[in-house]
Amino acid sequence: MKILIPTDGSALALDAVHHVLALLRAGLRAELVLANVQEPTHLYELLMTSDEGTREAAARAAGEHALQPAEALLRAAGIDFTSEIAVGEPAHTLLSLAEREGCDVVVIGSHGTGGLRKALLGSVSERLVRDARLPVTVVPHTAPDEVAAEVADAA
């Protein structure tokens, strides 16, 4: 089994990593692909930096920074993984990446956005669930003390 774990570097996105770690501790055998998708260049960025190489390097650096917390968790657990950074519309790009990498499932944290912001922007997890041809697990936010209790129970 191959699992794609999208992350934006936020604490809430790490819920998916914690969930996958719990599955691995329970005996699941899987290959992991961490992914970060940077938004396409906006007009302001084009005006400020006309050099495409500079924009690509900035997107790569931002993606590497966003992946660091998830990578650190997996390294600390002794889990092998690969990391991917892409640029594009997040949901569509993640689905393309999952297909290209031969992933069987996507596990993503739920950011729990609601109200007007959710109505206007939508969420990546919702778009993945709606548009994916493979299973998508949306992991609800777990409070830090609950995660600590899970880790203690697994030990």
Buried (B, 14 or more C-beta within 10 A) or exposed (E): EBBBBBBBBEEBBBBBBBBBBBBBBEEEEBBBBBBBBBEEBEEEBEEEBEEEEEBEEBBBEBBBEBBBBBBEBBEEBEBEBEBBBBBBBBBBBBBBBBEEBEBBBBBBBBBEBEEEEEEEEEBBBBBBBEEBEEEBBBBEBBEEEEBEEBBEEEE
